[in-house]
Amino acid sequence: WYCVMNTDSRYNNCSISEEDFPEESQLHQCGFKIVYSQLPLGSLVLVKLQNWPSWPGILCPDRFKGKYVTYDPDGNVEEYHIEFLGDPHSRSWIKATFVGHYSITLKPEKCKNKKKWYKSALQEAYLLYGYSHEQRLEMCCLSKQQDKSKTYDKVAVLAKKGKQISKN
């Protein structure tokens, strides 16, 4: 985007200050709703709940509600629908305060004295880290009508493709 591309002649020169952005209250008066979320559909996330380790998951649509996020009247995210990784996958609506960005520093090989189901979740997240949101959504077996064995086959295929690409 370049300044000259602006169709408003009052702002189509780079020496002119940027347009004023309306205050939040002005947007509400005009009927606009502001949504505050930094986590798009297909994001790889970590969920931290009491008495559990940080658990990896994917933000995916709830197959019954058809959405992956709920908002309060002010547009703030209240809950995310998450498919938890590992064997087996599970899903739940989780309050936004417990959901954050996935960290690649949580590596399966650093996981000592943890159950194998937690280790499998970390391994799956580690494999999916480099993939697009769309590719990750393909792994969400609980948001679709498919069985879990097909999903794990897809993860294995994507992982193989990722290894082949990195060698070249």
Salt bridges, closest charged atoms under 4 A:
ASP8 OD2 - ARG10 NH2 2.73
GLU24 OE2 - HIS28 NE2 3.54
ASP62 OD2 - ARG91 NH1 3.73
GLU83 OE2 - HIS89 ND1 2.52
ASP87 OD1 - LYS148 NZ 3.25
GLU124 OE2 - HIS89 NE2 2.83
GLU138 OE1 - LYS144 NZ 3.90
GLU138 OE1 - LYS154 NZ 3.37
